[in-house]
Amino acid sequence: MPSVRDRLQKSFLERSHRIIGSIAIAAIILGTAFSLLLSGGVFAKTYKVTALFTDAAGIQRDDKVTVAGLEAGRVKDIKIRGGVVAVELGVNRGVELTKDTHAEVAVQTLLGKRAVNLISGDFAGLPASPPQDQLLNDGDVIPVSRTTTPIDIVELNDISARLSQESDPVALNKFLKELTTITAGKRNQVRQVATGLTRVLKAVDSRKDQLADLITSLRILFTTLGEKRDTLISFIDRFDVVFQNLAARQQQIATLLQATDSASHETANLVSRNRRVLDSDLNLLHQVLEIVSRHQLDLAATIAYLEDAVQGYQSVGHTGGNCGQIDSFNCNFGAQNHWANIFVQSLGPAGVDALIGQ
């Protein structure tokens, strides 16, 4: 029986072919499995980011995740969540992306191989080492508003075929001829129009979030109007009654407008004819106001003594009162004097008493 040393000293060709084949097959299987696990990212250090798309657009598990054209991870899982497609992405730890990162499904090959391309935001306003609260972290979600999917060539072909069947080729040819005639010799104008449209589209694209909010607000407004339909109809019916009344009084309204117009013209003519008199009166009024302004203190003093003067004059017609000494609202007038009318009674039969009585 050969010893262990003798068995180890055998040449490769003298050994059992079954054992050698089994060892080779096992090595191939282990190497393949290890390479698949390595390429699948099992041992890679990644963080999870979920991108929400309106449709899967042909994305499958293990498809590439790219950033600026370079591989940056793999697609881990695809699920339906709340009516949208949630694509779980495993992004390599060394790839830094901002919170406003966009995700798009890109076609890589003519055979339809897809990849998820991540487009990071602007790093210009961030420091050299951005803080974690400004970067995508493990578990973050990219919403539908920041994801796009490509146009399917087959779907586009079906749409174009349907449109071509439903269109009128004669009318289309006529339109193209007329368009060629109109744009002949106006290359610069056409270029300016195209440039302007490009700028408009860029402006619209840069404001797509605001437009989405506007569309949402309009949808809420129209929904509210739909719920208040009966109230609006009643309101419109009332307006209809008002318009009918206005129509029935159309002649009176026209007469009123004509009379107003005539009165305004007459007023203007009157002012124009008496312009000198009005200017003179206004100048005189201005002088009077200046005099009053200069004697404001005198007028204030006169008005202050006026109450006492009136109370003193009033006390002539009474005896024993205390008006003029205390507050006029709380004073006692005393007994009335019948001879007090001598201060206002005029002499002769044509006096004040003869006209208005004592």
C-alpha positions as CSV (number, residue, x, y, z in Angstrom):
1,M,0.0,0.0,0.0
2,P,1.6,3.3,-1.0
3,S,2.2,5.8,1.7
4,V,0.9,9.4,1.8
5,R,4.2,10.7,0.7
6,D,4.1,8.5,-2.4
7,R,0.6,9.7,-3.2
8,L,1.6,13.3,-3.0
9,Q,4.6,12.7,-5.3
10,K,2.4,11.4,-8.1
11,S,2.3,13.4,-11.3
12,F,-0.8,15.3,-12.3
13,L,-1.6,12.9,-15.1
14,E,-1.4,9.9,-12.7
15,R,-4.0,11.2,-10.4
16,S,-7.8,10.4,-10.6
17,H,-9.5,12.3,-13.4
18,R,-12.8,12.3,-11.5
19,I,-11.3,14.0,-8.5
20,I,-9.5,16.6,-10.6
21,G,-12.7,17.3,-12.6
22,S,-14.8,17.6,-9.4
23,I,-12.3,20.1,-7.9
24,A,-12.3,22.1,-11.2
25,I,-16.1,22.3,-11.4
26,A,-16.4,23.3,-7.8
27,A,-13.8,26.0,-8.3
28,I,-15.6,27.3,-11.3
29,I,-19.0,27.4,-9.5
30,L,-17.5,29.1,-6.5
31,G,-15.7,31.7,-8.7
32,T,-18.9,32.4,-10.7
33,A,-21.0,32.7,-7.6
34,F,-18.5,35.1,-6.0
35,S,-18.3,37.2,-9.1
36,L,-22.1,37.4,-9.3
37,L,-22.4,38.4,-5.7
38,L,-19.6,40.9,-6.1
39,S,-21.2,42.5,-9.3
40,G,-24.6,42.4,-7.6
41,G,-23.3,44.7,-4.9
42,V,-23.6,42.2,-2.0
43,F,-20.2,43.2,-0.7
44,A,-20.4,46.8,-1.9
45,K,-20.9,49.7,0.5
46,T,-24.1,51.4,-0.7
47,Y,-26.9,53.5,0.7
48,K,-30.5,53.2,-0.3
49,V,-32.4,55.8,-2.2
50,T,-36.0,55.3,-3.5
51,A,-37.0,57.0,-6.7
52,L,-40.8,57.3,-7.5
53,F,-41.7,57.0,-11.2
54,T,-45.1,57.2,-13.0
55,D,-44.3,53.9,-14.7
56,A,-41.5,51.3,-14.7
57,A,-40.3,52.2,-18.2
58,G,-38.6,48.8,-18.6
59,I,-36.4,49.1,-15.6
60,Q,-35.5,45.7,-14.0
61,R,-33.6,44.6,-11.0
62,D,-29.8,44.7,-11.2
63,D,-29.9,47.4,-13.9
64,K,-27.2,50.1,-13.5
65,V,-27.4,53.3,-11.6
66,T,-25.3,56.0,-13.3
67,V,-24.1,59.5,-12.4
68,A,-22.6,61.6,-15.2
69,G,-22.3,58.5,-17.4
70,L,-20.4,56.5,-14.8
71,E,-21.7,53.5,-12.9
72,A,-22.7,54.5,-9.4
73,G,-24.8,51.6,-8.1
74,R,-27.5,49.1,-9.0
75,V,-31.3,48.8,-9.0
76,K,-32.2,46.7,-5.9
77,D,-35.9,46.3,-6.1
78,I,-39.1,47.6,-7.9
79,K,-42.4,47.9,-6.2
80,I,-45.8,49.6,-6.7
81,R,-46.5,52.1,-3.9
82,G,-49.6,54.3,-3.9
83,G,-50.2,54.2,-7.6
84,V,-46.6,54.9,-8.6
85,V,-43.5,52.7,-9.2
86,A,-41.0,52.8,-6.3
87,V,-37.5,51.9,-7.6
88,E,-35.1,51.1,-4.8
89,L,-31.6,52.2,-5.8
90,G,-28.3,51.1,-4.1
91,V,-25.9,54.0,-4.6
92,N,-22.2,53.6,-3.8
93,R,-21.1,55.3,-0.6
94,G,-18.5,57.5,-2.3
95,V,-21.1,59.2,-4.6
96,E,-22.4,62.4,-3.1
97,L,-25.7,63.7,-4.4
98,T,-27.7,66.8,-3.3
99,K,-31.3,66.7,-1.9
100,D,-32.7,68.1,-5.2
101,T,-31.3,65.3,-7.3
102,H,-33.3,64.3,-10.4
103,A,-33.7,60.7,-11.6
104,E,-34.4,59.6,-15.1
105,V,-34.7,56.3,-16.9
106,A,-32.2,56.3,-19.8
107,V,-31.9,53.9,-22.7
108,Q,-28.3,52.7,-22.9
109,T,-28.4,50.3,-25.9
110,L,-30.3,49.9,-29.1
111,L,-31.7,46.6,-27.7
112,G,-33.5,48.6,-25.0
113,K,-31.2,48.1,-22.0
114,R,-32.2,50.7,-19.4
115,A,-30.4,52.4,-16.5
116,V,-31.4,54.9,-13.9
117,N,-29.4,58.1,-14.4
118,L,-29.1,60.4,-11.3
119,I,-28.6,64.1,-12.0
120,S,-27.3,65.9,-8.9
121,G,-28.2,69.6,-8.2
122,D,-25.8,72.5,-8.2
123,F,-22.9,72.2,-5.8
124,A,-21.9,75.8,-6.4
125,G,-23.7,77.1,-3.3
126,L,-22.3,74.3,-1.1
127,P,-19.0,74.2,0.8
128,A,-16.2,71.9,-0.2
129,S,-17.4,69.3,2.2
130,P,-21.2,69.7,2.2
131,P,-23.1,68.8,5.4
132,Q,-25.2,65.6,5.4
133,D,-28.4,67.5,5.7
134,Q,-27.8,68.9,2.2
135,L,-27.0,65.5,0.7
136,L,-29.1,62.4,-0.1
137,N,-28.8,60.0,2.8
138,D,-29.8,56.4,3.3
139,G,-33.6,56.1,3.1
140,D,-34.3,59.4,1.2
141,V,-37.0,59.5,-1.5
142,I,-36.8,61.3,-4.9
143,P,-40.5,62.3,-5.6
144,V,-42.3,62.0,-8.9
145,S,-41.9,65.7,-9.6
146,R,-38.1,65.1,-10.0
147,T,-38.2,61.9,-12.1
148,T,-38.7,61.3,-15.8
149,T,-39.1,58.3,-18.1
150,P,-38.2,58.0,-21.8
151,I,-40.6,57.8,-24.7
152,D,-41.1,54.2,-25.8
153,I,-40.3,53.8,-29.5
154,V,-43.0,51.2,-30.0
155,E,-45.6,53.4,-28.3
156,L,-44.4,56.4,-30.3
157,N,-44.7,54.3,-33.5
158,D,-48.2,53.3,-32.6
159,I,-49.2,56.9,-31.9
160,S,-47.6,58.2,-35.1
161,A,-49.3,55.4,-37.1
162,R,-52.7,56.3,-35.6
163,L,-52.2,60.0,-36.2
164,S,-51.2,59.3,-39.8
165,Q,-54.3,57.3,-40.4
166,E,-56.6,59.9,-38.9
167,S,-54.9,62.9,-40.7
168,D,-55.7,64.3,-44.1
169,P,-52.5,64.0,-46.3
170,V,-53.8,66.5,-48.9
171,A,-54.5,69.2,-46.3
172,L,-51.1,68.4,-44.7
173,N,-49.3,68.8,-48.0
174,K,-51.2,72.1,-48.6
175,F,-50.2,73.4,-45.2
176,L,-46.5,72.5,-45.8
177,K,-46.6,74.3,-49.1
178,E,-48.1,77.4,-47.6
179,L,-45.7,77.3,-44.7
180,T,-42.8,77.1,-47.2
181,T,-44.2,80.1,-49.1
182,I,-44.6,82.2,-46.0
183,T,-41.1,81.4,-44.6
184,A,-39.3,81.9,-47.9
185,G,-36.5,84.5,-47.5
186,K,-37.3,84.9,-43.8
187,R,-34.6,82.7,-42.3
188,N,-33.5,85.2,-39.7
189,Q,-37.1,85.8,-38.5
190,V,-37.7,82.0,-38.3
191,R,-34.5,81.6,-36.3
192,Q,-35.6,84.4,-34.0
193,V,-39.0,82.8,-33.5
194,A,-37.3,79.4,-32.8
195,T,-34.9,81.0,-30.3
196,G,-37.8,82.7,-28.6
197,L,-39.8,79.5,-28.4
198,T,-36.7,77.7,-26.9
199,R,-36.4,80.4,-24.2
200,V,-40.1,80.1,-23.5
201,L,-39.8,76.3,-23.1
202,K,-36.7,76.7,-20.9
203,A,-38.6,79.2,-18.7
204,V,-41.6,76.9,-18.5
205,D,-39.3,73.9,-17.6
206,S,-37.6,75.9,-14.9
207,R,-41.0,76.8,-13.4
208,K,-42.5,73.4,-13.7
209,D,-42.9,73.1,-9.9
210,Q,-44.8,76.4,-9.8
211,L,-46.9,75.3,-12.8
212,A,-47.7,72.0,-11.0
213,D,-48.8,74.0,-8.0
214,L,-50.9,76.3,-10.2
215,I,-52.6,73.3,-11.9
216,T,-53.3,71.8,-8.5
217,S,-54.8,75.1,-7.3
218,L,-56.9,75.3,-10.4
219,R,-58.1,71.8,-10.0
220,I,-59.1,72.6,-6.4
221,L,-60.9,75.8,-7.6
222,F,-62.8,73.9,-10.3
223,T,-63.8,71.2,-7.8
224,T,-65.1,73.8,-5.4
225,L,-67.0,75.5,-8.2
226,G,-68.5,72.2,-9.2
227,E,-69.6,71.6,-5.6
228,K,-71.2,75.1,-5.5
229,R,-72.9,74.6,-8.9
230,D,-76.4,75.2,-7.6
231,T,-75.4,78.4,-5.8
232,L,-73.7,79.7,-8.9
233,I,-76.7,78.9,-11.1
234,S,-78.9,80.8,-8.6
235,F,-76.5,83.7,-8.7
236,I,-76.5,83.7,-12.5
237,D,-80.3,83.6,-12.6
238,R,-80.4,86.7,-10.3
239,F,-78.0,88.4,-12.6
240,D,-80.3,87.5,-15.5
241,V,-83.2,89.3,-13.8
242,V,-81.0,92.3,-13.2
243,F,-79.9,92.4,-16.9
244,Q,-83.6,92.0,-18.0
245,N,-84.5,95.0,-15.8
246,L,-81.7,97.0,-17.3
247,A,-82.7,96.0,-20.8
248,A,-86.3,97.1,-20.1
249,R,-85.0,100.5,-18.9
250,Q,-82.5,100.9,-21.7
251,Q,-84.2,104.1,-23.0
252,Q,-84.4,105.7,-19.6
253,I,-80.7,104.9,-19.0
254,A,-79.7,106.3,-22.3
255,T,-81.7,109.5,-21.5
256,L,-80.0,109.7,-18.1
257,L,-76.6,109.4,-19.7
258,Q,-77.4,112.0,-22.3
259,A,-78.7,114.4,-19.7
260,T,-75.6,113.8,-17.5
261,D,-73.4,114.4,-20.5
262,S,-75.3,117.6,-21.4
263,A,-75.1,118.8,-17.8
264,S,-71.4,118.2,-17.7
265,H,-70.9,120.2,-20.9
266,E,-73.1,123.0,-19.6
267,T,-71.2,123.1,-16.3
268,A,-67.9,123.2,-18.3
269,N,-69.3,126.0,-20.5
270,L,-70.5,127.9,-17.4
271,V,-67.1,127.7,-15.7
272,S,-65.4,128.7,-19.0
273,R,-67.7,131.8,-19.4
274,N,-67.3,132.9,-15.8
275,R,-63.6,132.0,-15.5
276,R,-62.6,135.6,-14.6
277,V,-65.3,136.0,-12.0
278,L,-64.4,132.6,-10.4
279,D,-60.7,133.4,-10.5
280,S,-61.4,136.7,-8.8
281,D,-63.6,135.1,-6.1
282,L,-61.1,132.4,-5.5
283,N,-58.3,135.0,-5.1
284,L,-60.5,136.9,-2.7
285,L,-61.3,133.8,-0.8
286,H,-57.6,133.0,-0.6
287,Q,-56.9,136.4,0.8
288,V,-59.7,136.0,3.4
289,L,-58.3,132.6,4.4
290,E,-54.9,134.2,4.8
291,I,-56.3,136.9,7.1
292,V,-58.2,134.2,9.1
293,S,-55.0,132.2,9.4
294,R,-53.1,135.2,10.7
295,H,-55.8,135.9,13.4
296,Q,-56.4,132.3,14.5
297,L,-55.4,133.1,18.1
298,D,-57.7,136.2,18.2
299,L,-60.6,134.1,16.9
300,A,-59.9,131.4,19.4
301,A,-59.9,133.9,22.3
302,T,-63.2,135.5,21.0
303,I,-64.9,132.1,20.9
304,A,-63.6,131.3,24.4
305,Y,-65.2,134.6,25.7
306,L,-68.4,134.1,23.7
307,E,-70.0,131.7,26.1
308,D,-69.6,134.1,29.0
309,A,-71.0,137.0,26.9
310,V,-74.0,135.0,25.9
311,Q,-74.6,134.0,29.5
312,G,-74.3,137.6,30.7
313,Y,-76.7,138.8,28.0
314,Q,-79.1,136.0,28.9
315,S,-79.0,137.0,32.6
316,V,-80.5,140.4,31.8
317,G,-83.9,138.7,31.3
318,H,-83.8,137.0,34.7
319,T,-83.3,138.0,38.3
320,G,-81.7,136.0,41.1
321,G,-80.0,133.4,38.9
322,N,-76.4,132.3,39.0
323,C,-75.8,131.9,35.3
324,G,-72.5,133.5,34.2
325,Q,-71.0,132.4,37.5
326,I,-71.0,128.6,37.1
327,D,-71.4,126.1,34.3
328,S,-74.3,127.1,32.0
329,F,-75.6,123.6,31.8
330,N,-76.1,123.5,35.6
331,C,-76.9,127.1,36.5
332,N,-80.2,128.5,37.7
333,F,-81.8,131.2,35.5
334,G,-83.9,132.7,38.3
335,A,-87.2,134.7,37.8
336,Q,-87.9,136.2,34.4
337,N,-88.0,140.0,34.1
338,H,-90.9,141.4,32.0
339,W,-89.1,144.7,31.4
340,A,-86.0,143.1,29.8
341,N,-87.4,143.6,26.3
342,I,-86.4,147.3,26.4
343,F,-83.0,146.1,25.1
344,V,-84.5,144.9,21.9
345,Q,-87.6,146.9,21.5
346,S,-87.4,149.6,18.9
347,L,-89.1,153.0,19.0
348,G,-92.1,153.8,16.9
349,P,-94.9,151.8,15.4
350,A,-92.6,150.4,12.6
351,G,-90.2,148.7,15.0
352,V,-89.4,145.0,15.4
353,D,-92.4,144.5,17.7
354,A,-94.8,145.6,15.1
355,L,-93.4,143.0,12.6
356,I,-92.7,139.9,14.7
357,G,-94.3,140.7,18.1
358,Q,-92.7,141.2,21.4
